[in-house]
Amino acid sequence: MRCAHCRGIPAPACWTAAHSDLHWANLTASPLRLLDWEGWGRAPQGFDCATLYAYTLLQPTVAARVCAVFPILGSPAGLAAEATVCAQLLQTVSRGDNLVLEDRLRDWSENLRRRQP
C-alpha cells in the first residue's frame, strides 16, 4: 500500500526481528521486560524504536530522551522505519483511533518528508 504521508521515502534496506507493538504499556520497569509478543516478526530496522517514540510525541522531554537513547531515530538508516510507523498510526487516526496523536503525527510526517534523501 502506498501512503501519501511517506511519498518519496525509500523502502527499508535492512529488516530485523521486531516486537512490533512497543509502547509504554508493554514495558515493565524493574526488571525490564517486554510484554505482549503476539505481533512480533520482521520489520524495518528501528521499527520498535520508532513505535516507542511515536507514543511519546505528547511528552516532548521523553520523546527527546527516546531519540537520544536510540540513535537510529533521526538517522538515514531509520527513516523507513519512522515513516512506516508514522503512516501506520496515521491510518489508525483515519479510523478514529489515536486521535490525540493526530497533530503530532502529521508534524512528524512533514519532518520525515523534509529528511528524505
N, C-alpha and C positions, 0 to 999 in steps of 0.2 A: 504494500500500500504506500502511495506517495503522500507525503504530508506537506502542505503549503508552508507550514511553520519552519520546516527544515530544508526547504528547497536550496540546492546548491551545496549542501554539506556532503562530503564524500562518504561512501559506505565504509563501515568499520574494517580495518585491516587485520586486527587481532581480536580473536574471540577467546574467552576464558570461562571457567566454571563460575557460576554466579548464584547467589541466594535468590535473587530476582524480586524480592519484596522487602528490602532492607529499609525499615523505618524504625522509629524510636519504640514503638510498641512491640517490636520483635527483637529487642535487645534487653538483656538483664544487666544490672550494674556490677554486682560482686558475688560470685565470679562472673566475668563477662561471658555471656552465652548468646548465640543466635537461635531464635525460636522460629517455628512455622516454616519448614523447609519444603512444603509440597510443590512450590513453583520453581525449584532450583533447576538449573540446566546451563546451557551455554549462552553467553551474551557478550556484547562488545566490551572490551577491556575498559574498566572503570564504571561499569553499569551500576554496581551496588553503591559505589561512592556517590555517583550522580543521583541515585534514588534517595539516599540519606540526605544529601544536600537539598534536594527538592522539598523534602519535608521539613527543612529548617528555614525556608525562604521568608517566613513570617518573623523570624528571630535573627536579624542581621548579624549580631555578635556570634551566635552559634554557627550560622552559615559561614562566616569568615573563618571560624575555627575548623570547620569541616574541610574547607578548601586548603587551609594550612596543613592539616594532618594528612590529606590525600592529594599530593601534588599532581596527580593525573588530571584533576579538575583544573580547567583553565589551560591545559596543555593541548597541543595539536593531536596527540595520541588519544586524548579523552573526548575530543569534540564529538565524535559519532555517538559515544555512549550518552553524553549530556543531551545531545539532540534527540536521541531515541527516547530517553526518559521524559524529557520535556514534551515531546509530541504525544507520548502515551498519556501523560497526565492532562494535557490539553484536551485530548479525546474524552477523558473522564469528565472534564468540565462540561463538554458539549452534551453529556448525558445527565448532567445535574449533580455530579459528584465533585468534591474538592473545590467547590465554588469559592471558598475563602482564599484559595491559592491563585485564582484566575489572573489577577493583575500582575502578580509576581512572576507567574509562569510566562505571561506574554512579554514582560520585560526581559526575562531570561532568554526567551526565543529571539528577541531582537538582538540581544548581546551575542548569542550564538551565530546569528547571521553575519554580524559585523566581524566575527572572528574567523569566518571561513577562509580557507587558503585561496 
